[in-house]
Amino acid sequence: MRTMLIDCNYPIEDSLEVSFASTVSCYDFDVVLWDIEGTFEHYNDICRKEQGLPTLNDGQSRQFLEAIQRRRDEFAEILRLGRALVIFPGRKHEILNPTGERDSGTGRNRVETRKVAPISFHRALPFELEISPGAGVEVEALPGPLQALWRETQGYWVYRGVLKKYPGSPAFKIAQTDNTVGSYVRYKDGGILAILPEPYWDPTGGEEGDEESDVSATEQEHSSTPERLHAWLRSQMQQETEDAPVWVADFSFPEMRALDDQLSTLQDELKELLEKIDKIKASQAGEGKWKRLLYSQGGVLESEVERALETLGFEILPTVQGRADIRVKSGDSQAVVEVKGISKSAAEKHAAQLEKWVSEEIIAGESTPRAILVVNAWREKSLTERTQPAFPAQMLAYSKSKGHCLVTSTQLLLMARTAMTDPTKAEAIRKELLSTVGTVPGWDLPSPLIIETEDAVTIEAPETDQT
């Protein structure tokens, strides 16, 4: 299968690499892959810049405009001939082109300048393509021809924008959204057009025998994602394109019937498996939110503190404008909670704010509540770097005199995770928060519920009863 790569930054065996403006024709090839971002980077390297974009000189402009029209004609023709065209959109797809007009300027010291206008690489496409900027790696395949390729290479694609107008049917989307980042169409004449995210390729190493390479075995395996894409294209090109007449469906073979039954069973199993995967992904997302207690501030932190208190068995009471961040109840005891996410240690002003919430409750006719200050101190540092106290000595005397309970969000996280693991401990933890004056003792790291690895800190999910 003859393959042309236009400005692709990854090799494919037995293919020809050319630039966009090369005079080498697409007509000699079965498969053409064009990386639009690669073309932008090429011109970014060879052109001067205006307005932050590469700007063509007069000679480059003539060559570029000729290439635009030539490639458009070639792309349309190879699709009509039943060949394959793969487009990798770019985050940037415009350069500046001289219009042929000049601006003489104004004033005594006016300087004549040439006028330029943006021109899009999309003009080389024989179809409409509109992209909303945005890049990421959370890609998943939709049901269709590309699913088989995605199963082999999932996790090794980078999207560069969301497709707003495009030919064909959606093939890739951003995970857990409806945003399309890849499409596929097979024309009546057999031509294949695919608009795809960029395939991952590791240009730095992973070669056999390279003992010093930092690339993992998994990354080495998927450094060949472009080759796997190429093999998939070959399989698509080899499929029979002639449509069978309708009456052929009236006949079959016993072996085909058995295969149909097997396929139906596998599809049912796949549906059940995908449902389980979706549930696990949802659980993962919920588990990940607990980490917000370690780094967040403001409303996000307040929300997670409220979830932790609810997990401990506190009843969450309605909040009132101008009063406490959180109001809770446990049995006959009520408490107001002040929540702060800060880059340093807590301060006396935070305790004073908490005392104000107590006064507001009393003025409103409520019984005198307990006061709890939850602080995510030193939040911009990793857990191992938080060696300074969250509650400095100068505020402790005031807080103790007012009967405040001082607890860090990390301690509260460990309390909540403990209650998730063993619900029988929740009541004792509630009583501890409602009775402690000053800082809460214990509940410090290291803890078996938070595992520190060489690369990251992960929070271990508690075991739950699956029955």
N, C-alpha and C positions, 0 to 999 in steps of 0.2 A: 504494500500500500504506500503510494508516494505521498509524502507529507511535507508541507511548507509551514515554517514557523516565522511569523512576522513580528519582530521585536519582542519575542518571548524571552524571558530571562532564565529559562530552564531548558536543558537539552532533552531531545527524544531521539533514540537511536535510529539511524538511517533516515534522518530528516534534513531538510535544507533550511538554514537560518538566513533570513534576509531582513532588510529594513523596509519600512513602509514605502519609501520613495524609490526602492530598487526597481529596475526595469524588468526583473525576472517575473514572468507572467504566472498567474495562478492556474492557467489552463492546463499546465503540465502535471497537475497534482490532483490526487483523489481527496485529500483532506487538507484544509487550510485553517490554521489557528492564528488569531490576531490578538495580541495583548495591547489594548489601547493605552494603558498606563505606560507600557514599555516604550511606545511611540512618543508619548508626551515627554518622558525622561530623556529620550534621544535628542529631541529638539531643545529641551531645557539645557542640555549640555553644550550644544553647538551654537545656540542663538544668544544674542544679548537680551537683556530683560527690560521690559517696560510695564509699569503697573503690576509688577510681581509675576508677569507671564513672559515666556519666551516669545521673542518678536522676530519675525522673518525679515531678512533683507530682500531687496528686489529679486536677486537671483534665486534665493531659497523659495520665495513666493511663487515664482513661475513653476519651479520643480514640484512644489507642494500641491498647487492647484491641479497640475497635470496628474499627479499621483492620486488625488482625491477622485477625479473622474474615472481614471483607469481602474482603480481598485473597485469602485462602485459597479462598473460594468462587469468586471471579472467575478465579483462576488455573486451578482445576480445570475450570471451564466453558469457558474459551477453548481449552483443550487438547481438550476433548470436541467443540468446534465445528470442529476442524481448523485452528486458528490456531497461532501460534508464541509460545513463552515462553522467554526467555533469562535465565539467572540468573548473575550474577557474585558468587561467594562473597566474604565479607569476612574479614579477619584477626581482626576482633572482631565478634561478632554477638549480644552480650548487653547489655542495660541493666538497671538495677534498677527494680523496680516495687513500689509500696506494697502490702502485703498486707491492709491494713485493720485490722491488729492493732497494739497499742501495748505498749511495754515500760516499766513504771513504775520499773524500776531498784530498787536497794536502798540502805539507809542513810538517815541523817537528811537529807542533801542530794540525795536522788535526783531525777533529772530524767526526765520522761516523754518517750520517743522513739517514733517510729513504726517498725514493722518493714518491711523491704524484702526482696525476693527477686529473683534474676536471672530474666529472661525473654528467650527467644531469638527473634530474627527468623525463625528456621527454622520457628516455629509457623505462619507464614503460607504455608508450602509444603504442597501436597497430596500430599507424598511425604516419605520419610525422607531426611535429608541429615546426614551426620556428617563433620566435617573435622578433621584433625590440623594444628595451626598450622605455618607455615613459608612463606617467600616467596622467590621467585627468578625468573630469566628464562630458564633453560635448558629450553625447552619444545620438544617435537616432537610431530607428529601421528601417530596410528596409522592404519592402512588404514581407509578409510571415507569418508563424505560430506564430512568437514571437511578432508580432505587438499588438495582443490583450493583452499580458502580459505587454508590454511596455506602453500601454495607461494607465494602472492602476498604474504603478510604475515609469514613466519617471521622470528624475531628481534624481533618487536614485540608480544609477549605477556608478561604478568607474572602468575605464579601466586601465590595468596595462602594456599594450604594444600593438603594432600594429601587427596583424597577417600577416605574409609573406607567409608561407606555412601552409595549414590547409585542413582538409577534409570538404566536404559539400559545401553549398552555404553561402555567406555573410548574416548575420542576424542583426548585429549591426555595425555601423560605427561612426567615429568621426564626429560630426555635421559640416555640410558645407564642408566636404572633402570626398574623396573616400577611406579613410583609414579604413580598416576592423578591428574591435575589437571584433567580435563575429560571430560564424558560427553555422549552424544547418544542420543535415542530418537525414533523416529517411530511414532506410535500408529496403530492400525487405521483410525481415523476421519480420519487425515491430520494430526493435531496434531503439532507439533514441540516437543520440550523439549531445550534445550541448557544444560548447566552448564559455563561456560567461564572460563579465566583472563581477566584484565582486558586489553582491547585497548589498545595504546599510542596515545596522542594527545598531540600537542605543542600546548599552549595558548599558547605564548609567541611564536610567530612562524612564519617560513617562508612568509609571504604573498608573492605575486608583487610585485616592485617594491621589496621591503624590502631595500635594499642593506646595511643594518647588521646583519642577522640573522646569528647564529652557527650557525644550523641548517643542516646539510649538505643537499645535494640529495636524498640517500637518505632522510634523516629527514623532509624535506618530503614526499617521495612517500608515506612510510608514516605521516605524521601523519593520513592519511585511513583508517587501519585500521578505525575504527568504521564509516565509510562502506562499506568493502569487506565488512565483516561484514553490513551492511544489504543490500547487493546480493546477497550469497550467500543470505541468508534469503529475499529476493524470488525467487531462482531455485528454491529449495527449495519455496516455496509454490506456484509455478506448475507444478510437476511433476504429472502425472496420477496420481491416487491410486487409481483403480479397478483392481482386480486382474484380470488377464486369466485366462480359464479355462485349465486345464492343456493341453487339446488344441491351443491356439494354438501351442505350442512345436513341434508337428509340421510346421509350415509356415514357410517363410522365402523370401527373395528372393536372387538372385545377388549383388546389391549388398551385402546384409547379410552374406552369407557372406564376401565380400571384406573387409568391415569387421571381421568377427570375426577373420579371419586377420591383418589389420593390427594389431588390438588385441592379439592373442596375441603377435605379434612384439615390439610395444612393451613389453608387460608383461615379456617375457624380458629385453629390453634394460634396462628399469628395474631389474629384480632384479639384473642384473649391475652396473649403475651404483651401486645402493645398497650392494652388497657392496664396491665400490671405495671409496665414501665412508666406510664403516665402517672399512676398512683405513687410510685417510688419517687419520681421527679417532683411531684407535689410535696411529698414528705421531706425531700431534700431541701426544697425551698423554705419550708417551715422551719426545719432545723437550722438552716443558715441564718435565719432572722435572729436567733438567740445571740449570735455574735455581735449584734448591734449594741448589746449591753456593754461591750468592751471598747467601743470606739465612737459611738454616736453622741449627739447632743440634741437639744430642742425637742420638738414634737415627736421625732422618731424615737429618741431615748425615752420620753414619757410613755409612749405607746408600749415599748418593750418592758419597762418597769411595771406598768399596769398588768401586762400579760404574766409577768413573773409572780406578782402578788396574787393574781387570780389563780395561778397554778398552785400556790401555797394554800389556797382555800379561802382567801379573803373575799368578801363580797364587795364589789366595786359600786360605790354610790355615785349618783349623778353629781357632776361638777357644776359650780355656780360661777358666773362671770365675776371676776375680781376676787376670787377666793383661791383655795389650794389647787395645785396642779392635779393632785389625785386625792380622793376621799375614799376610805375603805372602812369595812366593819368586820369584826369577828366576834360572834356571840354578842355580849353586851358592850363590848369595847369598840370605840371608833378611833380613827387616826386620820391625820392630814399628812400628806407626803409632798415634800418639796424635792424636785428633781433637777440636777445640774450636771451638764457635760462640759468640762473645762480642761484647758491645756496645762494648768498648774494644780496646786492643792486647793482645797476648799478654804473659804474665808469666813470671818465673823459676819459679814453682810449676808451670807447665805443662811446662817442660823437666825439672823434677825428677820429675814424674809419669812422663814418658817414660823417664827414666833408671831409674826403678823397674821399668818393664816390661822393660828390657834385663836387669836383675839377675834378675828372675823367670825369664826364658828361660834364663839361665846356670845358675841353681839347679836348673831342671828338666832339666838335662843337654843342652840344645840348644846349638848352636854360637853364638858371640857374634854377635848380629844387628846390622844397621845400624838406626839410630833415625831415624824421620821424624816431624816434628811438622807436622800440617796444621791451620791456623788460619783460620777465617772471622772475621776481625777487623772491627770497626766494622760489624757485620752489619746494624744498624738504619739505616745511612745508605745513600744511593744510591751507585752506583759513582763518580760524579763528585765526590761529597763526601768520599770516603775519601782525604784528602790527608795524613793523619798515618801514620807507619810502623806496620806490623802487628807488627813485632818491634823493641821499643825497645832502645837501646844497652845498658842495664843488664843485659839477659839474654843478649846476644850472646856475651860473654866466657865465661860458663858453658856455653852450648850448644856453642860451638866447642871448648872444652876436652874436652867429652864426645863430640865427633864427630857432633853432631846435624845433620840436614838440616832446614832450616826453609823451609816453602813455604806460601803462602796457598791457600785453596780456589779463589780466582779464577785463580791461576796453574795449579792442577791442572786446572781446567775448560778452559783454553786448551790445555793439553797433551793432554787427552783428545780435544778437538774436532780438534786437529791430527792425531792418530793416526787418527781416523775419516775425515778427508779424505785422508790419505796414510799408510796402514798401515806403509810402509817406514820411517817416522820413529819408530815406537814403541820399537824397541830402543834407539836413541840417547837417548830421553827416559828410559827405565828406568835406563840407565847413569848419566845425569845425576843422577837422584834418589838412586841408591845410592852415588854418589861425592862429592857436594857436601857440604861442611862449612860450616855457617852458612847464610845466606840463599841461595836459588836466584836466580842473576842472570837478568834478562830476563823474558820471558813476562808483560809488563806491558801495561796498556791505554795508548793505544788499540790495537786489534787488528782486522784485517779479519773476524775470526770473531764479533765482537760489534759490532753496529751501534747507535749511539746516535741516536735520533730526537728530535724536539722533545717528543714526548709520553711516550716510554717507551724502555727499553733492551730490544732483542730480540736473540736469539741466532740467528745464521744457521746453518741446517742444512747440513752438508757434502754435497757431491755424492757420490752412490753409484752403483755400477754396477748398472743395472736388469736386466742380463742374468742 
